[in-house]
Amino acid sequence: MSKKKGFGKFLTGALVGAGLGVLFAPKKGSETRKELKIMIEDFLEELKDVDMDEVRENIETKIFEIKMELEDLDKEKALKIAKKKAKDIQNMVEELVEYSVEKGTPVLEGMANSIRESSIKVTKEILAKLENPDN
């Protein structure tokens, strides 16, 4: 953080604190308004020293960071992640089927095969939607 930026925050905090102090001080309303007007004028004078180029650069940096994050959420990346997850699910289901065949009965094998078929169908549907969102 630059010294100007830090000073600006300090100045803003000081002015806000002073303004609140003036508003809550036991004085007549006309005196309070007069002091507040002076503080506002002082604040506006200090505002002239704010580096607008620095403010613009900070905003541009934030916008760039937001754009980069949005690119990470693009369709191709989502599709790539979905394909990997579909492959992971397929591998896990295959392991389930193999284990059921090895350790189980024909009923377990049949159930595991049903799970495999359903998981293949579901993952294909999801991938198709990601590949063709208009359908």
Number of C-alpha atoms within 10 A of each C-alpha: 5 8 8 13 14 11 12 17 12 12 15 15 12 12 17 15 12 15 18 12 13 18 16 10 11 9 11 8 11 9 12 18 14 12 16 19 13 12 17 15 12 12 15 11 11 13 13 9 10 14 12 10 9 13 12 11 11 12 12 12 12 12 12 12 12 11 11 11 11 10 12 11 10 10 13 13 12 15 17 13 12 16 17 12 13 19 14 12 16 17 13 13 19 16 14 19 22 15 14 19 17 10 11 12 10 11 11 16 19 14 14 21 19 13 16 21 13 12 16 16 11 13 18 14 12 16 17 13 13 18 14 9 10 6 7
